[in-house]
């Protein structure tokens, strides 16, 4: 590989590292642990979670997000709870 090709590869590698989220925390606080996608996927699989993609109306999504903020929980937990309630009602 030519020297210019090596320099281009190093620049791409550096720019990729710069795009990743930082792990710096405010003074006196512990930095949060950031898992990469592979580790997060393994953790989800060990918990029995399966990705389930659906397409919803934007108004419905906004309602779910608002309700999740009001309950101070995640959207995933809220959707799971709502689905369980709807399926139990049938």
DRENSE-827269 format. One record per residue: residue in one letter; x negated, y, z negated of N, C-alpha, C in turn. Coordinates in steps of 0.001 Angstrom, whole numbers, plus 500000, padded with zeros to 6 digits. Example, Ala and Ser with C-alpha at 12.3 -4.5 7.8 and 13.67 -1.06 7.14 Angstrom:
2
A486810494310492200487700495500492200486800496700492200
S487150497750492920486330498940492860487100500030492130
This chain:
90
X499150498826500000500000500000500000499106501235500000
X499523502223500744498743503453500829498874504259499553
X497931505191499390497932506028498201499190506900498128
X499663507366499270500875508193499276502100507370498875
X502129506115499283503227505227498901503236504965497411
X502041504786496835501929504571495388502405505805494620
X502040506983495107502450508218494437503968508377494495
X504556508009495627506004508104495778506704507147494822
X506175505936494679506759504946493776506673505419492323
X505534505998491952505375506493490587506331507661490317
X506543508512491301507467509633491143508899509136490974
X509284508106491735510627507544491598510804506897490225
X509771506228489751509818505590488440509965506636487340
X509217507721487461509286508794486476510645509479486482
X511197509730487671512501510387487744513593509478487185
X513444508176487352514401507231486783514370507253485267
X513175507359484691513053507433483239513624508741482701
X513504509807483474514010511097483026515532511129483033
X516168510327483876517621510305483965518266509502482838
X517492508634482178518041507834481094518313508712479885
X519356508356479092519672509177477922518559509133476890
X518349510251476253517318510334475229517774509702473925
X516825509391473065517150508783471784516816509709470625
X516581510969470935516227511906469880517448512204469018
X517200512333467711518271512638466766517945513961466079
X518964514635465565518697515851464800517788515552463612
X517109516557463147516154516382462057516839515789460829
X516235514753460276516761514137459066517812513082459308
X518128512788460544519131511774460845518487510653461644
X519074509478461539518559508314462251519098508340463680
X518211508066464625518619508045466038519515506846466291
X520609507022467044521492505891467340520801504894468262
X521135503638468083520564502591468922521335502555470233
X520612502695471330521225502681472652520890501353473309
X521938500580473624521734499294474276521772499478475781
X520915498742476465521003498795477914522173497919478356
X522491497954479615523684497267480115523637495765479876
X522471495178480056522340493729479884522602493334478436
X522009494065477494522222493765476080523672494002475680
X524283495072476192525683495355475882526580494255476428
X526287493758477630527073492680478227526962491407477391
X525752491082476927525557489895476086526303490036474767
X526272491226474179526983491466472931528492491315473139
X529012491861474227530431491733474528530823490276474745
X529984489522475441530279488116475696530282487313474406
X529372487642473489529332486918472217530569487217471371
X531180488378471578532413488735470871533654488214471583
X533466487564472747534586487017473499535296488041474366
X534646489156474634535257490205475453534983489948476931
X535990490202477745535890489998479189536253491307479874
X535446491769480838535821492990481557537102492757482352
X538010493736482292539309493605482950539652494949483564
X539407495086484848539604496366485529541008496438486112
X541680497548485859543000497803486438543038499230486952
X543955499493487857544144500848488371545459501366487807
X545367502505487105546531503095486460546732504524486935
X547947504997486782548273506376487091547481507296486156
X547021508423486661546192509324485849546952509882484652
X548266510077484781549061510557483650549071509530482515
X549199508259482873549200507190481886547842507089481190
X546789507214481955545444507169481384545238508323480411
X545714509495480764545585510655479890546365510446478597
X547544509842478678548321509551477478547594508574476575
X546987507549477162546246506556476376545040507212475708
X544321508041476429543155508715475855543559509656474729
X544668510371474895545153511270473851545558510495472609
X546250509384472798546663508556471674545457507960470960
X544434507579471714543211507041471105542507508106470269
X542493509335470746541892510421469967542686510705468704
X544015510650468790544844510889467616544635509816466559
X544498508575466997544292507460466062542829507297465662
X541949508049466313540503507986466069539979506561466264
X540333505979467404539827504662467760539425504692469233
X538819503631469686538387503548471068539542503202471996
X539375503518473252540402503231474245540571501717474403
X539469500967474352539552499520474494540404498908473394
X540190499332472151540955498791471034542435499152471157
X542700500384471571544080500837471705544813500069472802
X544175499890473947544810499162475052545064497715474644
X544122497104473937544317495728473474545510495650472521
X545620496613471612546743496635470666548077496823471390
X548114497754472349549348498006473091549760496791473926
X548786496111474532549102494911475307549632493792474413
X549039493627473241549518492593472313550957492873471884
X551258494151471586552608494504471186553604494265472318
X553238494633473536554137494453474680554368492977474983
X553320492166474889553473490740475162554250490030474044
X554089490479472825554827489891471714556313490235471789
X556646491380472369558031491816472485558780491003473531
X558086490356474432558743489576475479559137488296474906
